[in-house]
Amino acid sequence: MRPEALFTYFADIESLPGVGKRNRQAFERLAGGRLVDMIFHIPSSAIDRRYHPKVMEAAAGSIATIDIEVITHKPAPNKRAPYKVICQDETGFLTLVFFHARADWLRKQLPEGERRVISGRLEHFQDQVQITHPDYMVAPDNVDELPLMEPIYPMTAGLSAKVFRKALGGALDNIPDLPEWHDDSLMGRENWPAFKPSLLSLHRPENADVITPESLPRRRLAYDELLATQLATAIVRERTRRKKGRSLKGNGNIRRQILAALPYALTGDQETALGEIISDLEGDRSMLRLMQGDVGSGKTIVALLAMAAAVEAGAQAAILAPTEILARQHLESIAPLAEGAGLRVALLTGRNKGKPRQALLDTLKAGEFDILIGTHAIIQDDVEFKDLGFAVIDEQHRFGVQQRLTLSSKAVNGIDVLGMTATPIPRTLTLTLYGDMDVSRIQEKPPGRQPIDTRVISNERLMDVLGGVERAVKSGAQVYWVCPLVEESEMLDLAAAEDRYKALQKVFGDQVGLVHGKMKGVDKDAVMAKFQSGEISILVATTVIEVGVNVPEATIMVIEHAERFGLAQLHQLRGRVGRGSGKSTCLLVRAEHVGEVARSRLKIMRESEDGFLIAEEDLRLRGSGEILGTRQSGMPDFKLVDFAAHGDLIEMARDDARLIVSKDMELMSERGKALRHLLYLFERDEGIRLMQSG
C-alpha cells in the first residue's frame, strides 16, 4: 500500500486552481495528471526581475522592473502600426509598445493617470526608452503577483506559463512534508536541504543558480531519484539471488559440436563473456547478467552456447525478443547451428493461433523442445515448460522488471537470466538502469567484419546519391533507405517513406520494397523475405520498424535527414550494413542548415565506429532522456537527474542501496519505513511488490 502521507502527492490535478476539463489534456501532455507529475516538472532556467532602475538609468537590453505613471494612450493608426502607451517616472518617459493589441483591454490594464509596475526587456529605439509587450503590468497593490525570480518551464501548446504556474503553486501549497530517508551523516556531509524545501527552492528560486544541476537542492532531488532506482533494483537483485538457484553444469558435448561448426573462432571478448556466463550457470545462486555488445559483435552465438550449456545440464532455455522480426532473425541464425548439434528449437509469436499453437505448447510442456524463441507471447499464462532453467532477454531495455519476473515465474527449480542489448550504453547509465545486474561487454568485432565508410552529404546532392545507388544496384548491391523521423509522428513518418518509395519505384520499378510499423506482420515478413533472398534490391523503411534483418549482401545504408536522429540510433542503423565480405557505405543525408549539436553528432559518426564511445558522446551531447532512441517501456523515466552533471551521484546511490539491502532487506527500520515513501514517490515500488509476493 502507498503510504498515507503520499495520498496528496498522487491526487488528481483537477483539484488545483486553473485546471479544468478544457485544459486538462494540455496539463497531461506537459507533465501528467497528478500533483506529483506537476512538482517533478522542474524549471529549465529563470528570469531575474530584481533589477529595479529609474527609466533613464536603465541599461539597454536588460530585464527591468520599473514603477511608472500611465500618461496617455496612442492607438495604432493602421493594422500594421503598433499601439503605444506613454508612461513616465521622475527621470523621463517610457513607451510601452503593443502589436495587434485590443485597445479596450489595454485601457483597462493601464488606466491613464494611475501607477503601474512594469517588467520586461527594455530597449532604446530612436532616442526613446521602450518595452515591447511587457511580461508583467501590475498595480502597486498587486506587486506580489510579479515574481522577482521567475522560473521558466518547458511548455506545451494550449497551456500558458501563467496558468501552469498558478496550478503548480496550488500543488506546492498542498503537499505535506515527508519523513527524511537519508542518513544524517550524508545530509551533513553534502549540506543538503530536506526534500520539500528542495522542491520549493527549485520552483520558487531566490536566484538563478538554484535551478542549475549543480545546486544543492537539485543535487539532493537527483540523488533521491537515483537512490529510488538503485534501491528498487538492489531489492530485486537480492531477492533473485536469495532464491536458491540451481547449478547448471553441462558436459560440454553440445557446445563442442556448435563451435566445430562455426566458420571462425570466438574473439577474446566472446570467450570472456561466455566464461562469465558459464561460471554463473554452474554456481548455485541465480544468475542475473547483462551482455552488452555492439551491433554485429557476436552476442547471439555466445547466447546460443550458454543455452547449449543449460540443455546439457538437463534444462530448457528460452529467448525473449521485443519484436517478431528479431525473434525470426534469432531463429534463422540459431536454428541451423542448434539443430546441427541435436538441439530442438521452436518459435512462438502472437501469430501462432488455434490448434497449431496448442500442439506447440503441448510439445513444450512435454519437454520435447530444448530452446523456445519468441516475443511477449512466451510470457502468457498458458505457456508452460517442462523445466525452464535459463532465459535470454534480447534488447533488455525494452522489458520492465515485471516482465522479467513473469518469465522467471515459469521456472519450477529456479532460473538464470541473461539480458542482452545491442545498444551500447554509457557506463553511468548502465549502472543506473541495470544496477541489479552483473555486466559482460563484447567490444571486439568478429573477424571478417568490414569497416563501414561513413559519409555526410547535404540533401542538395540527393540526385548524386540516387545516381550512386543506381550504379551499385546494377552491380548487384542491396540498399537500405531509411526515411526521416518527423516530429515523433508515425503517420508523417509513413507519408515520408511512402513518398520516397514511390519516387524510387519510378527509377527502379519492382526492385523496391517498403516496410513500416503500420503493416501487418505477414506483409512485413514477405517484403523482408524478398529483400533477404535478393528478389528486391532496395528496402525503404521508417524508423519505427526494426531494420533487424541480417542481410550480409546489403552494403549501402542511406539515412535521410540524419540530423534528426540521435547518435545511438544512427549507429544502430549503420550496423545493418558491413555484415558480409563486401565493402560497405553509410550515407548520412542532412539538411542544408543544421545546428551545432547535430553537426557534432554527424562528425562523430563519420570519425568512429566504436559504439561505446558513440554512446558516451551521445550522453554528453543530449543528456539521458533519449539515449536509447525512442522511449522504451522498460526504461525508468528520469525527471530530476542530469546524467552529465550527476554522474558522481550514481555510484554513491548504488553503494547506499546495497548497504540498505544488506542491513534492512524488508525496510522495517525507521529509515526503512521512510525509504518506502521514497520508492512509492518515484514509482519504483517493484521492489516492495516483490517483497510482498515473496
C-alpha positions as CSV (number, residue, x, y, z in Angstrom):
1,M,0.0,0.0,0.0
2,R,1.1,3.5,-0.8
3,P,1.9,5.4,2.5
4,E,-0.8,7.8,3.6
5,A,1.5,10.8,3.5
6,L,1.7,10.4,-0.3
7,F,-2.0,10.4,-1.0
8,T,-1.9,14.2,-1.6
9,Y,1.1,13.8,-4.0
10,F,-0.9,11.4,-6.1
11,A,-4.2,13.4,-6.0
12,D,-5.7,14.4,-9.4
13,I,-4.7,17.7,-10.8
14,E,-8.3,18.8,-11.3
15,S,-8.3,19.8,-7.6
16,L,-5.8,22.6,-8.5
17,P,-6.6,26.2,-9.3
18,G,-6.9,26.9,-13.0
19,V,-7.2,23.2,-14.1
20,G,-10.5,22.1,-15.6
21,K,-11.9,19.7,-18.2
22,R,-11.0,22.0,-21.1
23,N,-7.3,22.4,-20.4
24,R,-6.7,19.1,-18.5
25,Q,-5.3,17.4,-21.7
26,A,-2.7,20.1,-22.1
27,F,-1.6,19.6,-18.5
28,E,-1.4,15.8,-19.0
29,R,0.6,16.3,-22.2
30,L,3.1,18.5,-20.5
31,A,3.6,16.7,-17.2
32,G,0.8,14.2,-16.2
33,G,-2.5,14.1,-14.4
34,R,-1.3,14.1,-10.7
35,L,0.2,16.6,-8.3
36,V,3.5,14.6,-8.3
37,D,3.8,15.0,-12.1
38,M,3.4,18.8,-11.7
39,I,6.0,19.2,-8.9
40,F,8.6,17.0,-10.8
41,H,8.2,19.2,-13.9
42,I,11.1,21.4,-13.0
43,P,12.2,24.7,-14.5
44,S,14.9,24.8,-17.1
45,S,16.0,28.4,-16.3
46,A,14.9,31.6,-14.5
47,I,14.4,35.2,-15.4
48,D,15.8,37.7,-12.8
49,R,13.4,40.6,-12.4
50,R,15.2,42.1,-9.4
51,Y,16.8,45.0,-11.4
52,H,14.7,48.0,-10.4
53,P,16.1,51.1,-12.0
54,K,14.7,54.5,-12.8
55,V,13.6,54.9,-16.5
56,M,16.6,57.0,-17.7
57,E,19.1,54.9,-15.6
58,A,18.0,51.5,-17.0
59,A,20.6,49.7,-19.1
60,A,19.5,48.9,-22.7
61,G,18.8,45.2,-23.3
62,S,18.2,44.4,-19.6
63,I,15.2,42.8,-18.0
64,A,14.0,45.8,-15.9
65,T,11.1,46.2,-13.4
66,I,10.1,49.9,-13.2
67,D,7.5,51.9,-11.3
68,I,5.7,54.3,-13.7
69,E,2.7,56.5,-14.1
70,V,0.5,56.0,-17.2
71,I,0.3,59.3,-19.1
72,T,-1.6,58.7,-22.4
73,H,-2.7,56.0,-24.9
74,K,-1.8,56.4,-28.6
75,P,-3.9,53.9,-30.6
76,A,-2.4,52.4,-33.8
77,P,-3.2,54.5,-36.9
78,N,-3.4,51.3,-39.0
79,K,-3.3,47.5,-38.6
80,R,0.4,47.2,-39.2
81,A,1.4,50.0,-36.8
82,P,1.9,49.5,-33.1
83,Y,-0.4,50.7,-30.3
84,K,1.7,52.8,-27.8
85,V,1.2,53.8,-24.2
86,I,3.3,56.7,-22.9
87,C,4.4,56.4,-19.3
88,Q,6.9,58.3,-17.1
89,D,8.7,58.5,-13.8
90,E,10.6,61.4,-12.3
91,T,13.6,60.8,-14.6
92,G,11.9,60.5,-18.0
93,F,9.5,58.8,-20.4
94,L,8.9,55.1,-21.1
95,T,6.9,53.9,-24.2
96,L,5.1,50.6,-24.0
97,V,4.7,49.1,-27.5
98,F,2.0,46.5,-28.4
99,F,1.2,44.9,-31.8
100,H,-2.3,43.6,-32.7
101,A,-3.5,44.6,-29.2
102,R,-7.1,45.2,-28.2
103,A,-7.5,48.8,-27.2
104,D,-10.3,48.2,-24.6
105,W,-8.2,45.6,-22.8
106,L,-5.1,47.9,-22.7
107,R,-7.1,50.8,-21.4
108,K,-8.4,48.6,-18.6
109,Q,-4.9,47.2,-17.8
110,L,-3.2,50.7,-18.0
111,P,-5.7,53.4,-17.0
112,E,-4.4,57.0,-17.7
113,G,-3.2,58.7,-14.5
114,E,-2.7,55.5,-12.5
115,R,0.6,54.0,-11.3
116,R,1.8,50.5,-12.5
117,V,4.8,48.3,-12.0
118,I,6.0,47.1,-15.4
119,S,8.6,44.3,-16.1
120,G,10.1,43.3,-19.4
121,R,13.1,43.7,-21.7
122,L,14.0,47.4,-22.0
123,E,15.3,48.8,-25.3
124,H,16.5,52.2,-26.7
125,F,14.8,52.9,-30.1
126,Q,15.2,56.2,-31.9
127,D,16.1,58.1,-28.7
128,Q,13.1,56.6,-26.9
129,V,13.2,54.2,-24.0
130,Q,10.7,51.4,-24.6
131,I,9.4,47.9,-23.6
132,T,7.6,45.9,-26.3
133,H,4.9,43.6,-24.9
134,P,5.8,43.8,-21.2
135,D,5.8,40.5,-19.4
136,Y,4.0,42.0,-16.4
137,M,1.9,45.0,-15.8
138,V,0.5,45.1,-12.2
139,A,-1.0,47.7,-9.8
140,P,1.3,48.6,-6.9
141,D,-1.1,46.8,-4.5
142,N,-0.7,43.5,-6.5
143,V,3.1,43.6,-6.8
144,D,3.2,40.2,-5.2
145,E,1.9,38.7,-8.5
146,L,5.2,39.7,-10.1
147,P,7.9,37.1,-9.4
148,L,11.2,38.8,-8.8
149,M,12.9,35.5,-9.8
150,E,10.7,33.8,-12.4
151,P,11.3,30.1,-13.2
152,I,10.9,29.2,-16.9
153,Y,9.4,25.8,-17.6
154,P,9.3,23.7,-20.8
155,M,5.8,24.2,-22.0
156,T,3.3,22.7,-24.4
157,A,0.7,24.0,-26.9
158,G,-2.6,25.0,-25.4
159,L,-1.2,25.9,-22.0
160,S,0.1,29.3,-20.8
161,A,3.0,29.6,-18.4
162,K,0.8,31.8,-16.1
163,V,-1.9,29.1,-15.9
164,F,0.7,26.4,-15.3
165,R,2.4,28.4,-12.5
166,K,-0.9,29.1,-10.8
167,A,-1.8,25.3,-10.7
168,L,1.8,24.4,-9.6
169,G,1.5,27.0,-6.8
170,G,-1.6,25.2,-5.6
171,A,0.2,21.8,-5.7
172,L,3.2,23.1,-3.8
173,D,0.9,24.7,-1.1
174,N,-0.9,21.3,-0.6
175,I,1.9,18.7,-0.4
176,P,2.9,17.6,3.1
177,D,6.4,17.2,4.5
178,L,7.8,13.6,4.2
179,P,10.0,11.7,6.6
180,E,13.7,12.1,5.9
181,W,15.0,9.0,4.2
182,H,18.7,9.9,4.1
183,D,21.2,9.4,6.8
184,D,22.0,12.4,9.0
185,S,25.7,11.9,8.2
186,L,25.1,12.1,4.4
187,M,22.8,15.2,4.8
188,G,25.5,16.9,6.9
189,R,28.4,16.0,4.6
190,E,26.6,17.2,1.4
191,N,24.9,20.1,3.2
192,W,21.6,19.2,1.5
193,P,18.2,20.7,2.4
194,A,15.2,18.4,3.2
195,F,13.0,17.1,0.4
196,K,10.1,19.6,0.4
197,P,12.3,22.7,0.9
198,S,14.5,21.4,-2.0
199,L,11.4,21.3,-4.3
200,L,10.2,24.7,-3.1
201,S,13.6,26.3,-3.8
202,L,13.6,25.0,-7.4
203,H,10.1,26.2,-8.1
204,R,10.4,29.5,-6.1
205,P,14.1,30.3,-6.6
206,E,15.9,33.1,-4.7
207,N,18.4,33.3,-7.5
208,A,19.0,31.7,-10.9
209,D,21.8,29.4,-9.6
210,V,19.3,27.3,-7.6
211,I,17.9,25.9,-10.8
212,T,21.3,24.7,-12.2
213,P,22.0,20.9,-12.0
214,E,24.9,21.7,-9.6
215,S,22.8,23.5,-6.9
216,L,22.4,21.7,-3.6
217,P,18.6,21.4,-3.8
218,R,18.8,20.0,-7.4
219,R,21.6,17.5,-6.4
220,R,19.6,16.3,-3.4
221,L,16.5,15.7,-5.6
222,A,18.6,13.9,-8.3
223,Y,20.1,11.7,-5.6
224,D,16.5,10.9,-4.3
225,E,15.6,9.7,-7.8
226,L,18.8,7.8,-8.3
227,L,18.5,6.1,-4.9
228,A,14.9,5.1,-5.5
229,T,16.0,3.4,-8.8
230,Q,19.1,1.8,-7.3
231,L,17.2,0.6,-4.2
232,A,14.4,-1.0,-6.3
233,T,16.9,-2.8,-8.4
234,A,19.0,-3.8,-5.4
235,I,15.9,-5.4,-3.7
236,V,15.1,-7.2,-6.9
237,R,18.7,-8.4,-7.3
238,E,18.9,-9.6,-3.7
239,R,15.5,-11.4,-3.8
240,T,16.6,-13.1,-7.0
241,R,19.9,-14.0,-5.6
242,R,18.5,-15.3,-2.3
243,K,16.3,-17.7,-4.3
244,K,18.3,-20.9,-4.3
245,G,19.5,-21.2,-7.9
246,R,20.4,-24.4,-9.5
247,S,23.8,-25.4,-10.7
248,L,23.5,-26.0,-14.5
249,K,26.7,-27.9,-15.2
250,G,26.9,-29.3,-18.7
251,N,29.5,-31.8,-20.0
252,G,30.4,-29.5,-23.0
253,N,29.4,-32.0,-25.7
254,I,26.8,-29.8,-27.5
255,R,29.0,-26.7,-27.2
256,R,31.9,-28.5,-28.8
257,Q,29.7,-29.5,-31.8
258,I,28.5,-25.9,-32.2
259,L,32.0,-24.5,-32.0
260,A,33.3,-27.1,-34.5
261,A,30.5,-26.0,-37.0
262,L,31.4,-22.3,-36.7
263,P,33.5,-20.9,-39.7
264,Y,35.6,-18.8,-37.3
265,A,37.0,-18.9,-33.7
266,L,35.4,-16.8,-31.0
267,T,37.0,-13.4,-30.2
268,G,38.7,-12.8,-26.9
269,D,35.7,-10.8,-25.7
270,Q,33.3,-13.5,-26.7
271,E,35.4,-16.1,-24.8
272,T,35.5,-13.9,-21.7
273,A,31.7,-13.2,-21.7
274,L,30.9,-16.9,-22.3
275,G,33.3,-17.8,-19.4
276,E,31.5,-15.4,-17.1
277,I,28.1,-16.7,-18.1
278,I,29.1,-20.4,-17.7
279,S,30.5,-19.6,-14.3
280,D,27.2,-18.1,-13.2
281,L,25.3,-21.1,-14.7
282,E,27.4,-23.5,-12.8
283,G,27.1,-21.6,-9.5
284,D,24.2,-22.3,-7.1
285,R,22.9,-18.7,-6.9
286,S,20.5,-17.4,-9.6
287,M,22.3,-15.5,-12.4
288,L,21.3,-12.0,-13.4
289,R,23.7,-10.8,-16.0
290,L,23.6,-8.2,-18.8
291,M,25.7,-8.9,-22.0
292,Q,26.4,-5.6,-23.8
293,G,27.8,-5.8,-27.3
294,D,27.7,-3.6,-30.3
295,V,25.7,-4.4,-33.4
296,G,27.5,-7.4,-35.1
297,S,29.8,-8.1,-32.1
298,G,28.6,-11.7,-31.9
299,K,26.3,-11.8,-28.8
300,T,23.9,-14.3,-30.4
301,I,26.5,-17.1,-30.7
302,V,27.5,-16.5,-27.1
303,A,23.9,-16.8,-26.0
304,L,23.4,-20.0,-28.1
305,L,26.5,-21.6,-26.4
306,A,25.1,-20.6,-23.0
307,M,21.8,-22.1,-23.8
308,A,23.5,-25.3,-25.0
309,A,25.3,-25.5,-21.6
310,A,21.9,-25.3,-19.9
311,V,20.4,-28.0,-22.1
312,E,23.5,-30.2,-21.5
313,A,22.6,-29.9,-17.8
314,G,19.0,-31.1,-18.5
315,A,17.1,-27.8,-18.6
316,Q,15.2,-25.9,-21.2
317,A,16.1,-22.4,-22.4
318,A,14.2,-19.5,-23.9
319,I,14.9,-16.3,-25.8
320,L,12.5,-13.4,-25.4
321,A,12.7,-10.8,-28.2
322,P,10.8,-7.5,-28.4
323,T,9.6,-7.9,-32.0
324,E,8.6,-10.7,-34.3
325,I,11.3,-9.6,-36.8
326,L,14.0,-10.0,-34.2
327,A,12.6,-13.3,-33.0
328,R,12.6,-14.7,-36.5
329,Q,16.1,-13.4,-37.1
330,H,17.2,-15.3,-34.0
331,L,15.5,-18.4,-35.3
332,E,17.3,-18.1,-38.7
333,S,20.8,-17.6,-37.1
334,I,20.4,-20.1,-34.3
335,A,18.4,-23.0,-35.7
336,P,21.0,-24.3,-38.3
337,L,23.8,-24.5,-35.6
338,A,21.5,-25.7,-32.8
339,E,19.8,-28.4,-34.9
340,G,23.1,-29.5,-36.3
341,A,24.2,-30.2,-32.7
342,G,20.9,-32.1,-32.0
343,L,19.0,-29.3,-30.2
344,R,15.3,-29.0,-30.8
345,V,14.2,-25.3,-31.5
346,A,10.7,-23.8,-31.7
347,L,9.3,-20.3,-32.4
348,L,6.3,-18.8,-30.6
349,T,4.9,-15.4,-31.5
350,G,1.5,-13.8,-31.5
351,R,0.9,-15.2,-34.9
352,N,0.7,-18.8,-33.6
353,K,-3.0,-19.4,-33.2
354,G,-5.5,-22.2,-32.6
355,K,-4.6,-25.9,-32.9
356,P,-1.0,-25.5,-34.2
357,R,-0.3,-23.2,-31.2
358,Q,-1.8,-25.7,-28.7
359,A,0.2,-28.5,-30.3
360,L,3.4,-26.5,-29.9
361,L,2.6,-25.7,-26.2
362,D,1.9,-29.4,-25.5
363,T,5.2,-30.4,-27.0
364,L,7.0,-27.7,-25.0
365,K,5.3,-28.8,-21.8
366,A,6.3,-32.4,-22.5
367,G,10.0,-31.3,-22.7
368,E,10.4,-32.1,-26.4
369,F,11.7,-28.6,-27.3
370,D,15.1,-27.6,-25.8
371,I,15.0,-23.9,-26.9
372,L,12.0,-21.7,-27.3
373,I,12.5,-18.4,-29.2
374,G,9.6,-15.9,-29.1
375,T,8.1,-12.5,-28.4
376,H,5.9,-11.4,-25.4
377,A,3.8,-14.4,-26.4
378,I,6.2,-16.5,-24.3
379,I,5.2,-14.9,-21.1
380,Q,1.4,-15.5,-21.5
381,D,-0.2,-17.6,-18.7
382,D,-0.9,-20.7,-20.7
383,V,2.8,-21.2,-21.8
384,E,4.3,-23.9,-19.6
385,F,7.8,-25.5,-19.8
386,K,8.7,-28.9,-18.5
387,D,11.9,-27.5,-16.9
388,L,12.9,-23.9,-17.9
389,G,16.3,-23.2,-16.4
390,F,17.8,-20.4,-18.5
391,A,16.2,-17.3,-20.2
392,V,17.8,-14.8,-22.5
393,I,16.1,-11.4,-22.8
394,D,17.1,-9.6,-26.0
395,E,17.1,-5.8,-26.1
396,Q,16.8,-5.9,-22.3
397,H,15.8,-2.2,-22.1
398,R,12.5,-3.0,-23.9
399,F,11.3,-5.0,-21.0
400,G,10.4,-3.9,-17.4
401,V,11.3,-5.8,-14.2
402,Q,7.7,-7.1,-14.1
403,Q,8.1,-8.9,-17.4
404,R,11.3,-10.4,-16.3
405,L,9.7,-11.6,-13.1
406,T,6.8,-13.1,-15.1
407,L,9.2,-15.1,-17.3
408,S,11.1,-16.2,-14.2
409,S,7.9,-17.5,-12.6
410,K,7.7,-20.1,-15.3
411,A,10.7,-21.9,-13.9
412,V,10.0,-24.5,-11.2
413,N,13.5,-25.1,-10.0
414,G,15.0,-21.5,-10.2
415,I,16.2,-19.7,-13.3
416,D,19.3,-18.0,-14.6
417,V,18.6,-14.8,-16.6
418,L,20.9,-13.2,-19.3
419,G,19.9,-9.8,-20.6
420,M,21.3,-8.7,-24.0
421,T,21.5,-5.3,-25.6
422,A,23.0,-4.2,-28.9
423,T,22.5,-0.6,-27.8
424,P,25.9,0.5,-26.4
425,I,25.0,2.2,-23.1
426,P,27.4,4.6,-21.3
427,R,28.8,3.3,-18.0
428,T,26.9,5.8,-15.9
429,L,23.6,4.7,-17.5
430,T,24.5,1.0,-17.3
431,L,24.9,1.5,-13.5
432,T,21.6,3.3,-13.3
433,L,19.4,1.2,-15.4
434,Y,21.0,-2.2,-14.7
435,G,22.3,-1.8,-11.1
436,D,20.8,-5.2,-10.3
437,M,22.8,-7.0,-13.0
438,D,26.4,-8.1,-13.5
439,V,27.7,-6.8,-16.8
440,S,29.7,-8.5,-19.6
441,R,30.9,-6.4,-22.5
442,I,31.8,-7.5,-26.0
443,Q,33.8,-4.8,-27.7
444,E,35.8,-6.7,-30.3
445,K,34.3,-7.3,-33.7
446,P,34.4,-10.8,-35.1
447,P,37.0,-11.4,-37.9
448,G,35.7,-10.6,-41.3
449,R,33.5,-7.6,-40.3
450,Q,34.3,-4.8,-42.7
451,P,34.8,-1.2,-41.7
452,I,32.0,1.0,-42.9
453,D,32.8,4.1,-45.0
454,T,30.5,6.8,-43.5
455,R,29.9,10.0,-45.4
456,V,27.8,13.1,-44.6
457,I,26.1,14.6,-47.6
458,S,23.8,17.7,-47.9
459,N,20.4,16.8,-49.3
460,E,21.1,19.2,-52.2
461,R,23.1,16.3,-53.5
462,L,20.3,13.8,-53.3
463,M,20.4,13.3,-57.1
464,D,24.1,12.3,-56.8
465,V,23.1,9.8,-54.0
466,L,20.5,8.4,-56.3
467,G,23.0,8.0,-59.2
468,G,25.4,6.2,-56.9
469,V,22.7,3.8,-55.6
470,E,21.7,3.1,-59.2
471,R,25.2,2.2,-60.2
472,A,25.6,0.0,-57.0
473,V,22.3,-1.8,-57.7
474,K,23.3,-2.5,-61.3
475,S,26.5,-4.2,-59.9
476,G,24.3,-6.4,-57.6
477,A,24.4,-4.4,-54.3
478,Q,21.5,-4.2,-51.9
479,V,20.5,-0.9,-50.2
480,Y,18.6,0.1,-47.1
481,W,16.9,3.5,-47.4
482,V,15.7,4.9,-44.1
483,C,13.3,7.8,-44.1
484,P,13.3,10.6,-41.6
485,L,11.8,10.8,-38.2
486,V,9.1,13.5,-38.5
487,E,8.3,15.1,-35.1
488,E,7.7,11.7,-33.5
489,S,4.6,11.2,-35.7
490,E,4.2,7.7,-37.1
491,M,1.7,8.9,-39.7
492,L,4.1,11.6,-41.0
493,D,7.0,9.1,-40.9
494,L,4.8,6.8,-43.0
495,A,4.0,9.6,-45.5
496,A,7.7,10.4,-45.9
497,A,8.5,6.7,-46.5
498,E,5.7,6.2,-49.0
499,D,6.7,9.3,-51.0
500,R,10.4,8.1,-51.1
501,Y,9.1,4.6,-52.1
502,K,7.1,6.0,-55.0
503,A,10.0,8.2,-56.2
504,L,12.4,5.2,-56.1
505,Q,9.9,3.0,-57.9
506,K,9.9,5.3,-60.9
507,V,13.6,4.6,-61.2
508,F,13.9,1.0,-60.1
509,G,10.4,-0.4,-60.7
510,D,9.6,-3.6,-58.7
511,Q,13.2,-3.8,-57.3
512,V,12.0,-1.6,-54.4
513,G,10.2,-2.7,-51.2
514,L,8.6,-0.8,-48.4
515,V,8.3,-1.7,-44.7
516,H,6.7,0.4,-41.9
517,G,5.2,-0.1,-38.5
518,K,1.5,0.0,-39.7
519,M,1.9,-3.1,-41.9
520,K,0.6,-6.5,-40.8
521,G,3.3,-8.9,-39.6
522,V,2.7,-11.2,-42.5
523,D,3.1,-8.5,-45.1
524,K,6.2,-7.1,-43.4
525,D,7.8,-10.6,-43.4
526,A,7.0,-11.1,-47.0
527,V,8.9,-7.9,-48.0
528,M,11.8,-8.8,-45.7
529,A,12.0,-12.3,-47.2
530,K,12.2,-10.8,-50.7
531,F,15.0,-8.4,-49.6
532,Q,16.9,-11.3,-47.9
533,S,16.6,-13.5,-50.9
534,G,17.8,-10.7,-53.2
535,E,14.5,-10.5,-55.1
536,I,14.3,-6.8,-54.3
537,S,17.4,-4.6,-54.2
538,I,16.2,-1.5,-52.2
539,L,14.4,-1.7,-48.9
540,V,12.7,1.6,-47.9
541,A,11.9,1.7,-44.2
542,T,10.6,4.1,-41.5
543,T,12.5,4.3,-38.2
544,V,9.6,2.7,-36.3
545,I,10.4,-0.6,-37.9
546,E,13.3,-2.6,-36.5
547,V,15.5,-3.0,-39.5
548,G,16.6,-6.1,-37.7
549,V,17.1,-8.4,-40.7
550,N,20.6,-9.8,-41.2
551,V,21.3,-9.4,-44.9
552,P,25.1,-9.7,-45.5
553,E,24.6,-8.7,-49.2
554,A,23.3,-5.3,-48.1
555,T,26.2,-2.9,-48.4
556,I,24.7,0.6,-48.6
557,M,22.7,2.4,-45.9
558,V,21.1,5.8,-46.8
559,I,19.6,7.7,-43.9
560,E,17.6,10.8,-44.9
561,H,17.6,13.8,-42.6
562,A,20.2,12.2,-40.4
563,E,20.4,15.3,-38.3
564,R,17.1,14.4,-36.7
565,F,18.4,11.2,-35.2
566,G,20.2,10.5,-32.0
567,L,23.7,9.1,-32.2
568,A,22.7,5.8,-30.8
569,Q,20.0,5.4,-33.4
570,L,22.3,6.4,-36.3
571,H,24.9,3.9,-35.0
572,Q,22.2,1.1,-34.8
573,L,21.0,1.7,-38.3
574,R,24.6,1.9,-39.7
575,G,25.2,-1.5,-38.1
576,R,22.8,-3.1,-40.6
577,V,25.5,-3.0,-43.3
578,G,29.1,-4.2,-43.1
579,R,28.0,-7.7,-42.3
580,G,29.3,-9.5,-45.3
581,S,32.6,-9.6,-47.2
582,G,31.7,-6.6,-49.5
583,K,32.8,-3.0,-48.8
584,S,30.0,-1.1,-47.1
585,T,29.0,2.5,-47.2
586,C,26.7,4.6,-45.0
587,L,25.4,7.9,-46.4
588,L,24.1,10.4,-43.8
589,V,22.0,12.8,-45.8
590,R,21.5,16.1,-43.9
591,A,19.5,19.3,-44.3
592,E,21.4,22.2,-45.8
593,H,21.4,24.1,-42.5
594,V,21.9,22.1,-39.2
595,G,22.5,23.2,-35.7
596,E,25.8,22.8,-33.7
597,V,24.7,19.7,-31.8
598,A,23.6,17.9,-35.0
599,R,26.8,18.9,-36.7
600,S,28.9,17.4,-33.8
601,R,26.8,14.2,-33.9
602,L,27.3,13.7,-37.6
603,K,31.1,14.4,-37.2
604,I,31.4,11.7,-34.5
605,M,29.5,9.2,-36.8
606,R,32.0,9.9,-39.6
607,E,35.0,9.5,-37.4
608,S,34.1,6.5,-35.2
609,E,32.5,3.1,-35.3
610,D,33.0,2.4,-31.6
611,G,29.5,2.1,-30.2
612,F,30.6,2.7,-26.6
613,L,32.5,5.8,-27.5
614,I,29.5,7.0,-29.5
615,A,27.1,6.3,-26.6
616,E,29.3,8.4,-24.2
617,E,29.3,11.2,-26.8
618,D,25.5,10.9,-27.2
619,L,25.0,11.3,-23.5
620,R,27.3,14.3,-23.4
621,L,25.6,16.0,-26.3
622,R,21.9,15.5,-25.4
623,G,21.5,14.1,-22.0
624,S,19.9,10.9,-20.9
625,G,16.3,11.3,-22.0
626,E,16.6,9.8,-25.4
627,I,19.9,7.9,-25.1
628,L,18.2,4.7,-26.2
629,G,16.4,6.2,-29.2
630,T,12.6,6.3,-28.8
631,R,11.2,5.9,-25.3
632,Q,11.0,2.3,-24.2
633,S,8.5,0.7,-21.9
634,G,11.1,-0.9,-19.6
635,M,13.1,2.3,-19.1
636,P,12.7,4.3,-15.9
637,D,11.7,7.8,-16.7
638,F,14.2,10.3,-15.1
639,K,12.8,13.7,-14.4
640,L,15.4,15.2,-12.0
641,V,18.7,13.6,-13.0
642,D,21.1,15.2,-15.4
643,F,23.5,12.4,-16.2
644,A,26.2,14.7,-17.4
645,A,26.2,16.7,-14.1
646,H,25.1,14.0,-11.7
647,G,27.4,11.1,-12.7
648,D,29.2,11.1,-9.4
649,L,25.9,10.5,-7.5
650,I,25.2,7.2,-9.3
651,E,27.8,5.1,-7.7
652,M,27.1,6.8,-4.4
653,A,23.4,5.8,-4.7
654,R,24.3,2.2,-5.7
655,D,26.6,1.7,-2.7
656,D,24.0,3.2,-0.4
657,A,21.2,1.0,-1.9
658,R,23.4,-2.2,-1.4
659,L,24.2,-1.2,2.2
660,I,20.5,-0.6,2.9
661,V,19.5,-4.0,1.5
662,S,22.3,-5.8,3.4
663,K,21.2,-4.3,6.7
664,D,17.4,-3.9,6.3
665,M,16.2,-6.0,3.3
666,E,12.5,-5.7,4.3
667,L,12.7,-1.9,5.0
668,M,11.3,-2.3,8.5
669,S,13.7,0.1,10.4
670,E,12.8,3.8,10.9
671,R,14.9,4.7,7.9
672,G,13.5,1.7,6.0
673,K,9.9,3.0,6.5
674,A,11.0,6.4,5.3
675,L,12.6,4.8,2.2
676,R,9.3,3.1,1.4
677,H,7.9,6.6,0.9
678,L,10.8,7.3,-1.5
679,L,10.1,4.2,-3.6
680,Y,6.4,4.9,-3.9
681,L,7.0,8.6,-4.6
682,F,9.2,7.8,-7.6
683,E,7.1,4.8,-8.6
684,R,10.0,2.4,-8.2
685,D,7.9,0.2,-5.9
686,E,8.5,-3.1,-7.9
687,G,10.9,-4.0,-5.1
688,I,8.2,-3.7,-2.4
689,R,5.7,-5.6,-4.5
690,L,8.4,-8.3,-4.9
691,M,9.0,-8.4,-1.1
692,Q,5.2,-8.8,-0.5
693,S,4.8,-11.5,-3.2
694,G,7.8,-13.4,-1.7
